[in-house]
Amino acid sequence: MRRSRQSSAVLPLWAKLAYTAFVAVLVPHYWQAYGPTNFLYFCDIALLMTCVAMWTESALLASACAVGILLPQLLWMIDFVATAMGMPVTGMTGYMFQDAIPLFARFLSFFHFWLPIVLLWLVLRLGYDRRGLWLWWVVAWAAMWVSYLFLPMPPAPVHEPGLPVNVNYVFGINDRGPQTWMPKAAFFALMLAALPAVIWVPTHMVLARAVRLRD
């Protein structure tokens, strides 16, 4: 109980308000532009969970988000910087430099760059909760099952180019079309196994060693 009382106000109010203001702008814009299914993406789930984590100062929620997106978003950050220098790594951030996309939309999407920094700051301030791995595992698998069972395969229809398709890459590694090198169900099963093995568990192990553990 002593640890709980001591950590009940470790985050500054200005940070909570600034983060919440950004989310309050992003959510209605994304809802109108892309629809509610856009919030099944891991990065958007983490964005919303982090808002709750900041107000409740929950090490569990912050740790879950860190486990889920630190590694993928680090790749986003690297590709963004490399693309800005004319040397893209994956091309995943190329849209951030397309003048055809409104500057405001690109400004909102820049949260992919700073959200991992916020999450690292949170786990450093709040401590790392080992249960975060299991919480993220449940949340992410649930999002993947919904995406696989109910959301469309790529590509997006011509009349709705912003419609979320292939959410969380459950049908393939790009949005131009579904993968064709194995049965659809087999690829989905592979993704269910690969994401924990390659991303979530390794991130959890690093954080558990490098950050103060939450009691």
DADARA-V662972 format. One line per field, one symbol per residue. ss: DSSP state (~ for helix, > for strand, _ for the rest). psi: psi as a letter, one per 20 degrees, with the letter a starting at -180 (. if undefined). Layout:
ss->???
psi->???
This chain:
ss->_~~~~~______~~~~~~~~~~~~~~~~~~~~~~_~~~~~_~~~~~~~~~~~~~~~__~~~~~~~~~~~~~~~~~~~~~~~~~~_________~~~~_____~~~~~~~_~~~~~~~~~~~~~~~~_>___~~~~~~~~~~~~~~~~~~~_______~~~______~~~______________~~~~~~~~~~~~~~~~~~~~~~~~~~~__>__
psi->hghghhjilipqhhggggghgghhggghghghhirhihjiqghhghgghhgghghilohggghghgghigghhghggghggghhjjmqghjhjhhijohhpqhghhggiihhgighgghggghhghrpohihghghgggghghggghghiqqrqrqqhimhjppqlpkkiiajrjhrqqjirqghggghghhhhgghhgggggggghhhiqpqp.
